[in-house]
Amino acid sequence: MEKRGPTNRIVEDNILAILDASGLTDARDYDDDRLTFLEALRASSIVAENITAPSCKMFEAVFQILRDRRSLELAVASYQLLCELDKRFPRVYLSHVDKSESSDSAPLELFEVKEAWSPFVLGLESSYSGREVTDKNLDEPMDSYRFLVLVQGIKQLADGMSFQVSDPKPMGNVLLFQYLVSVLEGDFLPRNTVYKETMNWVLLRESLLNMLLGSRRISYKNLIKDCLSIISKGFHSHAKCSTHELEHTEKSPTTIANEHNTSLAFALVELEKGTCIALQKFLVLIMELDMSKKQADVRGDTSRADGVRTPLVEIILDELTYDEDLLLQFFSVFSDPKWKMEIILQYFRKYITKPATRTRRSNVSSDDDTFHGILRCFSNGKSTKSIIKKISLDECQLLLAHGFQAYLALQHHVKENAASGGDIGSVSLVQICKDVISAFHNIRTTNGDIEILPFGKEALFTAATILALKT
């Protein structure tokens, strides 16, 4: 970061002075001062013509307002400002090595602002790790243990712990989690981009995400299981209950405690959506890290210091295999096409036996590991029956329908995914549609003409529509 001159220090002191709570006895005045502080900081660092880079103290003050969870208004305002500041003053960013060359093919260089503020204290474990997290120690550093506790708290909401719409703490925790994931993403993606060009594993070893997951203070698998639970359950019941409560209180104005109840109730739906997106980003980041680490392992670039961690896809597959309800919920929510395809392909690979040998005259296609290869396993009654013995009928329909959905989405990103595990192969879309229809036909006829489930019917309708348009 650039060194701050006297003018910048004066601006900082004036803005921070707004937070002086001495002499304040009214909670509303206390909150108003914090809103004024956030507005002043936005004016000087975002809106002004000659913007002033916030100091670490100012970043920390905004972050602490988010962690305090005094009101939803303060939580939302501080969350939005932190996101805006991170975009304007990134801690890690990419730039072309030769700035005179505007071509997209020019080499990229990673830049890190070493003195930049960060909400995380990782690497050398914080001395506060392992202590019970309470409202009295919210100002302590956000380390791996506190991140785990934060996720566990959100899981409790998804598990059905009730809360009042007038209580900003649960919503504040959700916004805090969303912000922390955005920080992890902003740090990891530039590093991973340069890693793919340079194969310098040190760039990813020093990423916040790698240090967070590698911490000995947390159970990595339990963290992932909590994330899967949240992403599958959401806060549906709470949103409905709160909306009903709101409708009731609107009919009886005397029961409304304060004017913020309305925004708190309706915010639940948006908070759930934002949390789902953040959780997906978090899982995708981990899977991208796993893929890059696997490459580094093959190249011999990793060491014992990097530790051993079960790839996330394997953990997800284990959870989905033993919980059919989770399987349905997960694929209904998880929308990233690249990794949805990879998870579905690996799920089928566990139960579809590959030929022991393959000769030059073998009639088995070389695209066994693509979606087309999976569809070919359902091309006749015998092989379809063999798969159904290992995977239930409902699971087969679900996996094929969502696999087809992911395949269609990947059609728009062929170049991006060509070298990944989610490769869609070189088979035409028309052939894929024909194979999808054939697969569902064989599933139905091999088991007494069973009824195709709704999501299977949607896949069949889509495939038939595409065929009608293409032929």
C-alpha positions as CSV (number, residue, x, y, z in Angstrom):
1,M,0.0,0.0,0.0
2,E,1.1,3.6,-0.5
3,K,2.4,5.4,2.5
4,R,-0.1,7.8,4.0
5,G,0.7,11.4,4.2
6,P,-0.4,13.9,6.9
7,T,-3.6,14.8,4.9
8,N,-4.7,11.1,4.9
9,R,-4.0,10.8,8.6
10,I,-6.2,13.8,9.3
11,V,-9.0,12.3,7.2
12,E,-8.6,9.0,9.1
13,D,-8.6,10.6,12.5
14,N,-11.7,12.7,11.7
15,I,-13.6,9.7,10.4
16,L,-12.6,7.4,13.3
17,A,-13.6,10.1,15.7
18,I,-17.2,9.5,14.7
19,L,-17.0,6.1,16.5
20,D,-16.2,7.7,19.9
21,A,-19.1,6.4,22.0
22,S,-18.2,8.3,25.1
23,G,-21.2,10.2,26.5
24,L,-23.7,8.2,24.5
25,T,-26.5,6.6,26.4
26,D,-29.1,5.9,23.7
27,A,-28.6,2.8,21.5
28,R,-30.1,4.6,18.6
29,D,-27.5,7.4,18.8
30,Y,-24.8,4.7,19.0
31,D,-26.1,3.1,15.8
32,D,-26.5,6.4,14.0
33,D,-22.9,7.3,14.7
34,R,-21.8,4.0,13.1
35,L,-24.0,4.6,10.1
36,T,-22.5,8.1,9.8
37,F,-19.0,6.6,10.0
38,L,-19.7,4.1,7.2
39,E,-21.2,6.9,5.0
40,A,-18.1,9.1,5.7
41,L,-15.7,6.3,4.8
42,R,-17.6,5.5,1.6
43,A,-17.5,9.2,0.6
44,S,-13.8,9.5,1.1
45,S,-12.7,6.1,-0.3
46,I,-15.3,5.2,-2.9
47,V,-17.2,8.3,-4.1
48,A,-14.7,11.2,-3.8
49,E,-12.8,12.3,-6.9
50,N,-9.5,12.0,-5.1
51,I,-10.1,8.9,-3.1
52,T,-8.2,8.1,0.1
53,A,-7.1,4.5,0.7
54,P,-8.5,3.3,4.1
55,S,-6.0,2.4,6.8
56,C,-6.0,-1.0,8.5
57,K,-7.7,0.7,11.5
58,M,-10.6,1.8,9.3
59,F,-11.0,-1.6,7.7
60,E,-11.0,-3.2,11.1
61,A,-13.6,-0.7,12.4
62,V,-16.0,-1.6,9.5
63,F,-15.4,-5.3,10.0
64,Q,-16.0,-5.0,13.7
65,I,-19.4,-3.3,13.0
66,L,-20.3,-6.3,10.9
67,R,-19.3,-8.7,13.7
68,D,-21.1,-6.8,16.4
69,R,-24.5,-7.7,14.8
70,R,-26.3,-4.8,16.6
71,S,-28.8,-4.4,13.8
72,L,-29.5,-5.7,10.4
73,E,-29.2,-2.2,9.0
74,L,-25.6,-1.9,10.3
75,A,-24.8,-5.4,9.2
76,V,-25.9,-4.8,5.7
77,A,-24.3,-1.4,5.4
78,S,-20.9,-2.6,6.8
79,Y,-21.1,-5.8,4.6
80,Q,-21.7,-3.8,1.4
81,L,-19.0,-1.3,2.2
82,L,-16.4,-4.0,2.9
83,C,-17.3,-5.6,-0.5
84,E,-16.9,-2.2,-2.3
85,L,-13.6,-1.5,-0.6
86,D,-12.2,-4.9,-1.5
87,K,-13.1,-4.3,-5.1
88,R,-11.5,-0.8,-5.1
89,F,-8.4,-1.8,-3.0
90,P,-7.8,-5.5,-3.7
91,R,-5.2,-7.3,-1.6
92,V,-4.2,-9.7,-4.5
93,Y,-4.6,-8.8,-8.1
94,L,-3.4,-9.7,-11.6
95,S,-1.6,-7.5,-14.1
96,H,0.1,-8.1,-17.5
97,V,3.8,-8.4,-17.2
98,D,4.2,-6.2,-20.3
99,K,1.7,-3.4,-19.8
100,S,2.4,-2.1,-23.3
101,E,0.9,-5.3,-24.7
102,S,-2.9,-5.3,-24.5
103,S,-3.3,-8.8,-25.8
104,D,-5.1,-11.3,-23.6
105,S,-2.4,-13.8,-24.3
106,A,0.2,-11.6,-22.6
107,P,1.7,-13.2,-19.4
108,L,0.1,-12.3,-16.1
109,E,1.9,-11.4,-12.9
110,L,0.5,-11.7,-9.4
111,F,0.7,-8.7,-7.1
112,E,0.2,-8.9,-3.4
113,V,-0.3,-5.9,-1.1
114,K,1.7,-7.2,1.8
115,E,0.6,-4.4,4.3
116,A,-3.1,-4.8,3.3
117,W,-5.6,-5.5,6.1
118,S,-7.2,-9.0,6.1
119,P,-10.1,-10.3,8.2
120,F,-8.2,-13.6,8.7
121,V,-5.3,-14.4,11.0
122,L,-4.1,-17.7,9.6
123,G,-0.8,-19.6,9.1
124,L,0.6,-19.2,12.6
125,E,-2.4,-20.3,14.7
126,S,-3.9,-17.5,16.8
127,S,-3.4,-17.8,20.5
128,Y,-7.2,-17.4,20.8
129,S,-7.9,-20.5,18.8
130,G,-10.0,-23.1,20.7
131,R,-11.5,-20.6,23.1
132,E,-15.3,-20.5,23.3
133,V,-16.6,-17.8,21.0
134,T,-18.9,-15.4,22.8
135,D,-20.3,-11.9,22.2
136,K,-17.6,-10.7,24.6
137,N,-14.7,-11.7,22.5
138,L,-16.0,-10.9,19.0
139,D,-13.1,-8.4,18.5
140,E,-10.6,-11.2,18.6
141,P,-9.0,-12.3,15.3
142,M,-11.0,-14.3,12.8
143,D,-9.0,-17.6,12.7
144,S,-9.8,-21.0,11.5
145,Y,-11.6,-22.1,14.7
146,R,-13.9,-19.0,14.6
147,F,-14.7,-19.7,11.0
148,L,-15.7,-23.2,11.9
149,V,-17.9,-21.9,14.8
150,L,-19.5,-19.4,12.4
151,V,-20.4,-22.2,10.0
152,Q,-21.7,-24.4,12.8
153,G,-24.0,-21.5,13.9
154,I,-25.5,-21.2,10.4
155,K,-26.0,-24.9,10.4
156,Q,-28.1,-24.6,13.5
157,L,-30.4,-22.3,11.7
158,A,-30.7,-24.7,8.8
159,D,-31.4,-27.6,11.3
160,G,-34.4,-25.7,12.6
161,M,-33.3,-23.6,15.5
162,S,-36.0,-20.9,15.6
163,F,-35.2,-17.2,15.8
164,Q,-37.1,-14.0,16.0
165,V,-37.2,-11.5,13.1
166,S,-36.2,-8.8,15.6
167,D,-32.9,-10.6,16.4
168,P,-30.2,-9.5,14.0
169,K,-27.5,-11.9,15.2
170,P,-28.4,-14.9,12.9
171,M,-28.6,-12.6,9.8
172,G,-25.4,-10.9,10.8
173,N,-23.6,-14.2,11.0
174,V,-24.9,-15.1,7.5
175,L,-23.6,-11.8,6.1
176,L,-20.3,-12.3,7.9
177,F,-19.9,-15.7,6.3
178,Q,-20.7,-14.4,2.8
179,Y,-18.1,-11.7,3.2
180,L,-15.4,-14.1,4.4
181,V,-16.0,-16.3,1.4
182,S,-15.7,-13.3,-0.9
183,V,-12.3,-12.6,0.7
184,L,-11.2,-16.3,0.2
185,E,-12.3,-16.1,-3.4
186,G,-10.6,-12.8,-4.1
187,D,-7.4,-14.2,-2.7
188,F,-7.5,-17.6,-4.4
189,L,-8.7,-17.0,-7.9
190,P,-5.8,-14.7,-9.0
191,R,-3.3,-17.1,-7.4
192,N,-4.9,-20.1,-9.2
193,T,-4.9,-18.3,-12.5
194,V,-1.1,-17.6,-12.3
195,Y,-0.5,-21.1,-11.0
196,K,-2.0,-22.6,-14.1
197,E,0.5,-20.6,-16.1
198,T,3.6,-21.0,-14.0
199,M,2.9,-24.2,-12.0
200,N,4.4,-22.4,-8.9
201,W,2.7,-24.3,-6.1
202,V,4.0,-21.8,-3.5
203,L,1.3,-19.3,-4.8
204,L,-1.5,-21.6,-3.7
205,R,0.3,-22.9,-0.6
206,E,0.2,-19.4,0.7
207,S,-3.4,-18.8,-0.2
208,L,-5.9,-18.0,2.6
209,L,-8.0,-20.9,1.6
210,N,-5.2,-23.5,1.8
211,M,-4.1,-22.2,5.2
212,L,-7.7,-22.2,6.5
213,L,-8.3,-25.8,5.4
214,G,-4.9,-27.0,6.6
215,S,-5.4,-25.7,10.1
216,R,-5.0,-28.3,12.9
217,R,-7.6,-26.4,14.9
218,I,-10.5,-27.6,12.9
219,S,-12.0,-30.8,11.6
220,Y,-12.0,-30.4,7.8
221,K,-14.5,-33.2,7.2
222,N,-16.9,-31.8,9.8
223,L,-16.7,-28.4,8.2
224,I,-17.6,-29.8,4.8
225,K,-20.4,-31.9,6.3
226,D,-21.9,-28.7,7.9
227,C,-21.6,-26.9,4.6
228,L,-23.4,-29.7,2.8
229,S,-26.1,-29.7,5.4
230,I,-26.7,-25.9,5.0
231,I,-26.7,-25.9,1.3
232,S,-29.2,-28.7,1.2
233,K,-31.6,-27.5,3.9
234,G,-31.5,-23.7,3.7
235,F,-33.8,-21.5,5.8
236,H,-37.0,-22.3,3.9
237,S,-39.1,-22.9,7.1
238,H,-37.8,-19.7,8.7
239,A,-38.5,-17.6,5.7
240,K,-42.1,-18.8,5.5
241,C,-42.7,-18.5,9.3
242,S,-41.3,-15.0,9.4
243,T,-43.3,-13.8,6.4
244,H,-46.5,-15.2,8.1
245,E,-45.5,-13.4,11.3
246,L,-45.0,-10.2,9.4
247,E,-48.4,-10.5,7.7
248,H,-50.0,-11.0,11.2
249,T,-48.2,-8.0,12.7
250,E,-49.1,-5.8,9.8
251,K,-52.8,-6.5,10.5
252,S,-52.1,-5.5,14.2
253,P,-49.8,-2.5,14.1
254,T,-49.7,-2.3,17.9
255,T,-47.8,-5.5,18.0
256,I,-44.9,-4.2,15.9
257,A,-41.9,-3.7,18.2
258,N,-39.9,-1.5,15.8
259,E,-39.8,-0.3,12.2
260,H,-37.0,-2.8,11.3
261,N,-39.2,-5.9,11.6
262,T,-40.4,-5.6,8.0
263,S,-36.9,-5.5,6.5
264,L,-35.7,-8.2,8.8
265,A,-38.5,-10.6,7.7
266,F,-38.2,-10.0,4.0
267,A,-34.4,-10.1,4.1
268,L,-34.5,-13.8,5.1
269,V,-35.2,-14.9,1.5
270,E,-32.3,-12.9,0.1
271,L,-30.0,-13.9,2.9
272,E,-30.8,-17.6,2.1
273,K,-30.1,-17.1,-1.5
274,G,-26.8,-15.3,-0.8
275,T,-25.7,-17.9,1.6
276,C,-26.4,-20.7,-0.9
277,I,-24.3,-18.9,-3.5
278,A,-21.5,-18.3,-0.9
279,L,-21.5,-22.0,0.1
280,Q,-21.3,-23.1,-3.5
281,K,-18.4,-20.7,-4.1
282,F,-16.7,-22.1,-1.0
283,L,-17.1,-25.7,-2.2
284,V,-16.0,-24.9,-5.8
285,L,-12.9,-23.0,-4.5
286,I,-11.9,-26.1,-2.5
287,M,-12.4,-28.4,-5.5
288,E,-10.3,-26.1,-7.7
289,L,-7.6,-26.1,-5.0
290,D,-7.8,-29.9,-4.8
291,M,-7.3,-30.1,-8.6
292,S,-4.3,-27.8,-8.6
293,K,-2.8,-29.6,-5.6
294,K,-3.2,-32.9,-7.4
295,Q,-1.2,-31.5,-10.3
296,A,1.4,-30.2,-7.9
297,D,1.6,-33.7,-6.3
298,V,2.2,-35.3,-9.6
299,R,4.9,-32.8,-10.4
300,G,6.6,-33.4,-7.0
301,D,6.1,-29.8,-6.0
302,T,4.4,-30.6,-2.7
303,S,6.0,-31.6,0.6
304,R,5.1,-33.1,4.0
305,A,4.4,-29.5,5.2
306,D,1.4,-29.4,2.8
307,G,-0.3,-32.2,4.7
308,V,-2.8,-34.8,3.4
309,R,-6.4,-33.8,2.9
310,T,-9.2,-35.9,1.4
311,P,-10.4,-34.4,-1.9
312,L,-13.7,-32.6,-1.5
313,V,-15.3,-34.5,-4.3
314,E,-14.7,-37.8,-2.4
315,I,-16.3,-36.4,0.7
316,I,-19.3,-35.2,-1.2
317,L,-19.7,-38.6,-2.9
318,D,-19.5,-40.4,0.4
319,E,-22.3,-38.2,1.9
320,L,-24.5,-38.5,-1.2
321,T,-24.1,-42.3,-1.4
322,Y,-25.5,-42.9,2.0
323,D,-28.2,-40.3,2.1
324,E,-30.7,-40.4,-0.8
325,D,-32.6,-37.4,0.5
326,L,-29.3,-35.4,0.5
327,L,-28.7,-36.5,-3.0
328,L,-31.9,-35.0,-4.2
329,Q,-31.5,-31.8,-2.2
330,F,-27.9,-31.3,-3.1
331,F,-28.3,-31.5,-6.9
332,S,-31.4,-29.4,-6.8
333,V,-29.4,-26.6,-5.2
334,F,-25.8,-27.0,-6.4
335,S,-25.7,-25.4,-9.8
336,D,-22.0,-25.1,-10.9
337,P,-22.1,-27.1,-14.1
338,K,-18.4,-28.1,-14.3
339,W,-18.3,-29.6,-10.8
340,K,-21.8,-30.9,-10.9
341,M,-20.8,-32.9,-14.0
342,E,-17.6,-34.1,-12.3
343,I,-19.5,-35.3,-9.2
344,I,-22.1,-37.1,-11.3
345,L,-19.5,-38.8,-13.4
346,Q,-17.5,-40.0,-10.4
347,Y,-20.8,-41.2,-8.7
348,F,-21.5,-43.4,-11.8
349,R,-17.9,-44.6,-12.0
350,K,-18.2,-46.1,-8.5
351,Y,-20.9,-48.5,-9.8
352,I,-20.2,-49.0,-13.5
353,T,-17.5,-51.6,-14.1
354,K,-15.0,-50.8,-16.8
355,P,-13.7,-53.4,-19.2
356,A,-10.7,-55.3,-17.7
357,T,-8.8,-54.9,-21.0
358,R,-9.1,-52.7,-24.0
359,T,-7.8,-53.7,-27.4
360,R,-7.5,-51.9,-30.7
361,R,-10.6,-53.8,-31.9
362,S,-12.6,-53.1,-28.8
363,N,-16.0,-51.6,-29.4
364,V,-15.9,-49.7,-26.2
365,S,-15.6,-45.9,-26.8
366,S,-12.6,-44.0,-25.5
367,D,-15.0,-41.5,-23.9
368,D,-15.9,-43.7,-20.9
369,D,-15.2,-40.9,-18.6
370,T,-17.5,-38.4,-20.3
371,F,-21.3,-37.9,-20.0
372,H,-21.7,-39.6,-23.3
373,G,-19.8,-42.6,-22.0
374,I,-22.1,-42.9,-19.1
375,L,-25.2,-42.6,-21.3
376,R,-23.8,-45.5,-23.5
377,C,-23.9,-47.7,-20.4
378,F,-27.7,-47.3,-20.5
379,S,-27.9,-48.1,-24.2
380,N,-29.4,-51.6,-23.7
381,G,-31.5,-53.5,-21.3
382,K,-28.8,-55.8,-19.9
383,S,-26.4,-53.1,-18.8
384,T,-29.2,-50.9,-17.6
385,K,-30.5,-53.6,-15.3
386,S,-26.9,-54.2,-14.0
387,I,-26.6,-50.5,-13.0
388,I,-30.1,-50.4,-11.4
389,K,-29.1,-53.3,-9.1
390,K,-26.4,-51.0,-7.7
391,I,-28.1,-47.6,-7.9
392,S,-31.8,-47.1,-7.3
393,L,-34.2,-46.2,-10.1
394,D,-34.8,-42.7,-8.6
395,E,-31.1,-42.1,-8.2
396,C,-30.4,-43.1,-11.8
397,Q,-33.1,-40.7,-13.1
398,L,-31.9,-37.9,-10.9
399,L,-28.3,-38.3,-11.9
400,L,-29.0,-38.5,-15.6
401,A,-31.4,-35.5,-15.5
402,H,-28.9,-33.3,-13.7
403,G,-26.0,-34.6,-15.8
404,F,-27.9,-33.6,-18.9
405,Q,-28.6,-30.2,-17.3
406,A,-24.9,-29.7,-16.6
407,Y,-24.0,-30.9,-20.0
408,L,-26.2,-28.2,-21.6
409,A,-24.7,-25.5,-19.4
410,L,-21.2,-26.6,-20.3
411,Q,-21.9,-26.2,-24.0
412,H,-21.4,-22.5,-23.4
413,H,-18.1,-23.0,-21.7
414,V,-16.4,-25.7,-23.8
415,K,-13.0,-24.0,-23.9
416,E,-13.0,-23.3,-20.2
417,N,-13.7,-26.9,-19.2
418,A,-12.0,-28.8,-22.0
419,A,-9.1,-29.9,-19.8
420,S,-11.1,-30.5,-16.6
421,G,-12.7,-33.5,-15.2
422,G,-16.0,-32.2,-16.4
423,D,-15.1,-32.5,-20.1
424,I,-18.2,-32.9,-22.1
425,G,-16.4,-34.8,-24.9
426,S,-16.7,-34.3,-28.7
427,V,-20.0,-36.0,-29.3
428,S,-22.7,-33.8,-30.9
429,L,-25.6,-32.4,-28.9
430,V,-28.1,-34.2,-31.2
431,Q,-26.4,-37.6,-30.3
432,I,-26.4,-36.7,-26.6
433,C,-30.2,-35.9,-26.7
434,K,-30.9,-39.2,-28.5
435,D,-28.8,-41.1,-25.8
436,V,-30.7,-39.3,-23.0
437,I,-34.1,-40.4,-24.5
438,S,-32.8,-44.0,-25.0
439,A,-31.4,-44.2,-21.4
440,F,-34.7,-43.2,-19.9
441,H,-36.6,-45.5,-22.2
442,N,-34.4,-48.4,-21.1
443,I,-34.7,-47.5,-17.4
444,R,-38.5,-47.5,-17.8
445,T,-38.9,-50.7,-19.7
446,T,-36.4,-52.8,-17.7
447,N,-38.4,-52.5,-14.6
448,G,-42.1,-53.0,-15.4
449,D,-42.7,-49.7,-17.2
450,I,-42.2,-47.6,-14.1
451,E,-43.3,-44.0,-14.0
452,I,-40.7,-41.4,-14.9
453,L,-40.2,-38.9,-12.2
454,P,-40.9,-35.2,-12.8
455,F,-37.3,-34.1,-13.2
456,G,-36.8,-37.0,-15.6
457,K,-39.7,-35.9,-17.6
458,E,-38.2,-32.4,-17.8
459,A,-35.0,-33.8,-19.1
460,L,-36.9,-35.9,-21.7
461,F,-38.9,-32.9,-22.8
462,T,-35.8,-30.8,-23.2
463,A,-34.0,-33.5,-25.2
464,A,-37.0,-34.0,-27.5
465,T,-37.4,-30.2,-28.0
466,I,-33.7,-29.9,-29.0
467,L,-34.0,-32.8,-31.4
468,A,-37.1,-31.2,-33.0
469,L,-35.2,-27.9,-33.5
470,K,-32.0,-29.5,-34.7
471,T,-33.6,-32.0,-37.2
